[in-house]
Amino acid sequence: MAGPLAGIRVLEMANFISGPYAAMLLADLGATVWKVEMTQGGDPFRKWGGRKGGSRPQFAAYNRGKQSIAVDITTPGGKEVFRRMAAEVDVLIENFRPGALERQGVGYETLRASNPGLVYCAISGLGQSGPFAKRPSYDSIGMALSGLWSRFVDLANPRPPGPAVADHVTALYATYAVLGALVHRLRGGEGQRIDVSMLLANMAFMPETIANYLAEGEVGDLDSRPSRSQAYGLLAADDLPVAIHISSVPKFWEGLTRAIGRPDLAEDPRFATNADRVKHYAELRELLEGIFRTRPRSAWLERLLAEDVPSAPIYTIDEALASPEAAPVQPVAEYGRGERAVRLIRPPADFSGTAVERGGPPPDLGEQTVEILVALGYGAAEVEALRTEGAVA
């Protein structure tokens, strides 16, 4: 596959979201990704949900463009296969509990002995050491412990937010770290170990929130960020939602007052300056809520756009994908052909000089086992012996 990472090999030893997503992002950039899966069942996302036949959406979402090899690293043959793969790759990504791979004899120190240039990225929930390191940690736990959950919902009604934000954020930071380590190595540096914890990644995802607390002691609430950015979610007369974000730019506030037919509000002492509008955010929101209930959404959007006010309909997922705004960026792409074809959201970056070819569909369990073993130098008899041992499938 062409792309900025063409020629880079990645070994993924990971399940569910954070590790597989990070590896897929590298595959999207042209890297070759060998996905190591358990011989019995593989990545648990393969069986997620009730859909029968084909790739489950949960698995497809994080595993396009990869090659799957089924290996049991608890067997002697499986350990050797894993070590030989690790000796041939540039990057290894894993998201098991701290110490899990070390106990199997395939941890970082063992692998770097035969591959000093290895960039080894270990993703964990709460770090690699300390009293909490081995606690089980999924997306919701990362969101809860980092404080991120509190920025999405009223804690008096603490329903989990929708998307797996903590897992996705962690994967993005892991990918960013891997790319940095690869650049360092290409400039003559060595390989290295990278530790990325979900806890710290999700705290780092809130730089302004954390900075406000450290400087001012402000914990904040659900209105803290919207009030500063002057962002509003409002329902129109037809119960359709509208988003407005006027920030601190005076012309946007003035345009909003004209769009709603209330230019007098520009002189109201409660809202005269941005600082005033931030201070009286709840009052202004309540006032806007009443006004927006008087016309349908389409009418408000027409008025707002005519005044150049940053505004948009708040879409559901189906509406967003089918919207005229999304059409020019072509958000959906098809991976694979025929019965293997799956439609997924495509990578968001377009390169002018290193265009990336579209990767293949999510692999079947062990689909490339033999192909990868042959690339590692195993002969037909050796492959059969590994199968007999149960080391590969």
N, C-alpha and C positions, 0 to 999 in steps of 0.2 A: 504494500500500500504506500503510495506517495504521501508526502506531508512533512512537516518540520521535524518529526521524530522518526522518520523512515530510517531503518537500520538499528533502532533501539529495541532491545528485547526486555520484556517485563514478565516476571514470574508472580502470579497472584495466588496467594494461599489465604483465601478469605471467603466469608459467607455473608449473606444478607445484603447490606447496603454500603456502609462506609468504604470498606476495602474494594469490593467490586466496582463501585461507582468511580473511585479514584483511578483504578486500573482502566476502566472503560474510557475515561476522559483522556488518558494517554493513548489508548487505541484510536480514539477519534482523531488524534494528532498524527497518526501514522505508525505508532509503535506496534510491534508484534507482541501480543499478550498470550502467555500460556497460563490458562486457568487450571489450577490443581484442585480436583474435587475428590470427595470421599467415594470409594468404590461402591458403597451401598447408598444409593439415593442422591449423592452429590449435594450441591448447594441446596439448603432447605427451601429456598424460594422456588425451586423447580416444582414443588408440590403445593405451593401456596394457593389459597383460594379454591373455588369450586369448578373452575373451567376444566373441561376434559379435552385432551388432544392438543397438540401444538405447544408452543411456549406460553407459560403463564405470563400475563402482563408484568407481574412483579419481577420475574426472572429476566424477561426480555428488556425491561427498562434499564437494567444495569449491566447487561452482559453481551451486547451486540459487538460484533467485530473481534471476538476472541476465539482462541483454540482451546478445547477442553481435553485434559488428560486426567483419567481417573486413577489415583494412586492411594494405596494404604500405607502411610508412612510409619505405621506401627510395626510393619514387617521389615526384615533385613533388606529384602530386595527393594521395597518401597522407599526406605531411607536412602539407599544408594541412588535410586532414580532421582529422588529429590535433590540430593547433593550434586549430582551431575548436571541437572537442570540449572541449579543455582550457580554453578561454575561457568555457565555459558551465557548468563543474562547480565544486563546492566542494572536492573532495578528489581527488588523484591518488595511486595506489599503484603502485609498480613494484619489481621485484626482479631487475633485470638487473645484470650486472657494472658497477662504477663507470665512468662515462663513456660507456656504450653509447648512451644517448639523446642525450647532448650531441653525440656524433659524427654523429647523424642530424639535428641542428639542432632538437631538440625537448626540450632539457634544461630544468631549473628556471628558470634566468635568462631564457631566451627566453620561456617560458610565463607567468611572473609579470609580464612587461611588459604583457601584455594582460589579465591577471587577477591584480591585486595581492592579492586575498583568497584565492588558492589555497593550500590546505593540501597540500603535496607530501611524500609519505612514501616515502623510498627505503630499501628493505630490501637489505642486503648480507650477505655471509658474514663478512668480516673488517674491515669499516669502509670508508669512502670514500677514505681516503688512507693513506699509509705503504707500506712495502716489500711488504706481503702483500695489499694491497687487491684486486688483480686475480687472485688465485689462485682456481681453481674451488672452490666450496664447496657441498656438499649436506648433508643432515641428519646423516649419520654424521660428517662432518668437523667440523661445529659441536659435536656431542656430544664428539668426541675432544679438540678443542683447548680447550674450556671446562672440561674436567675432569668434566663430567656423566656421561660414559660410565663413568668409574671408580666412580661411586656406584651403578651398577646391576649390575655384573658383577665377577667375580673376574678380575683382569687376567692371571692365569696361564692363563685360558681365555677370551680376550676376544671372545666371540661378540657380534655386534651386538644391542642390545636390540630388542624387537619394534616398538612404535609409533614413528612419526616424531616423537619428543618435541621435538627441537631445532627443527624447522620449526613445530610447533604452538605452542611457547612463544614463538618469535619473532613469529608472527602475532598472538598475544594481546597482547604488548607493543606491537606496531605499532598495533593497534586502540585500545589504551588511550591511546597517544600522540596518535593522530588525534582521538579524542574530546576530549582536553584542549585541543588546538589549536583545535578547533571552538568550544569554550566560550570560549576566549580571544578568538576573532574575534567571536563573538556579543556579547561585552561591550565591543565597540568597538575591539578590537585588529586587527592585520593578519594576513594569511595568513603562512605561514612554511614553511620546509623542515624536515623531520624525518628524521634518519638513524637507522636501527635496524640494528645488526649482530647477526647470529646469535651471534657469539662473546660479546658483552657481555650479550645477552638471556639466554643460557643460564647465564652466571655469575650474573646477577642472580636467576635462578630458584633459586639455592642460598644464600640470605642467611645462614642459620644456619651452614652448612658454611664459608662464606668468613669469617664473623665469628669462628668458633672458630679458624680458622687465623691470622687477623690478630692476634687477642688472645692466643692460647695457643701458636701454632706447631703446632697439631694438624692433620695431614693427614687422619687418620682412615682407617677401612676400612669394609667392608660392614656391620660390626656397630655402628659408631659411633652412627648415628641410632636403630636399633632398640633398642640397650641403654639409651639415654637415655629413649626413649619407652616402654620396656618392651613392645615389640611382638614377637609370636611367630607364626610360621607352623608349624603342627604337623600331622602325619598321624595320622588315627585308625586304628582296627583294620581298617576297610574301605578303607584307602588314600585316603580322601577328606580334603582339606585343610581346616584350620580356622585362622582368624585371631583373635588375641587382642591387645588393646591396653589395658593397665591404667594406663599413664602413671604419674604420681607420687601419684595419689590413694589413700590408705591403704585406703579401703573396697573398692576394686576388687581390690587384692591380697588382702585378707582374704576377699572373696567367692570369689576364685579358689581359695584354699586349702581352703575349705569345699566348693566344687564338685568338686574332685578328691579329696576325702576325706582331705586332709592338713593339717588345721588346725595341726598341730605345726610346719609350716614357718614360720608366722608368728613363732615364737620362735627359729627357727634363726638363729644369729648371722651366718651368711652372707647372710641375706635379711631381716633384721629391719627395716631401713630402706630407703628408696628408693635411697640412695647405696650401700648394701650390695648391693642387687639389681643395680644398674648395674655395680658392680665385679665381681660374680660372675655376670654375664649368661650366659656360656658354660656354667657349671655348672648354672644354673637351667634353661636351655633344654634341656640334655641330660636333666635329671631329668624335665621336662615331656614331652619326646619319648617317654620310656619309659612314662610314665603314660598318655598319650593313645593309645598303641598297644593299650591293653587294652579299649577300648570303641569302638563305631561312632560316626561323626560325629553322627548324629541324637541319640544319647544324651548326648554331651558338650554339644551346643548346648542341649538341654533343661535340663541342670544349670546351665550357665553363665548362661543367660538367667534362670533362677529366682533366681540370686544377683546379678542385675543387673550381670554382668561384660560389658564391651564386647567382643563376639565376633560372628563371622559365618562362614558357609561361604565358602570362597574359590571363587568361580564362574569357569567359562569364559564366553566371550562369549555363547554360546547360552543358557547357564544364567542369566546375569545378565539378559538381555532378557526371559526367560520367568519370572523369579522373582516370588514374591508381594511382595517388597519393592519391585520396580520398578513393579508394576501401578498403584499410586496416582499415580505421576508421569507415566505414559503416555509412555515415552521415544521411541517410534517414531511418525512422522507420514508421511502420503503427500503427495507433491508432484506436481501435475499430474493429468491424468485419462486414462483409456483406455490406449492403447499407450504414451503418454508418461509415465505414472505411475511414480514411483520412491519406494520407502520408504527413509527416512533417519532418523538420530537427530535429534531436534528441538532447538531452542535451549533451554538450561537455565533461562532467566529468564522468569518470568511477571509481567506488568505489570498493576496494578489500574486505572491511569488512562490508559495509552497502549497498549492491547492491540494486538499486531502481527498483521496478517492473514498467513496462510500464503502464502509466495511460490510462484512457479511452478516447474516442473521445470528441470533444467539445460538451457540453450538449445542448439539445433543450431548448428553453425558458421555464423556470418553470418546467423542467423535474423532479427535485427532491423536488418540493415545499412540497408536502404531506409528503414525507419521512423525510425532515428536521423538519417540524412542529411536527410530531409525536415524533422525537428525543428530541424536546424541551418540550414535555409533553402535547401537544394539543390533545384533544379527537376528535372523528369524528364530533360531533355536533359543536364543536368550530371551526374546520376547515371549515365546511360548512357556519358557520356564518361569518367567515372572507371572504369567497368567495362572499357571498351575499352583504357584505359591500363594496366589491371591493378592499379590503385590500391586497388580494393575488390572484394569478392566476396560 
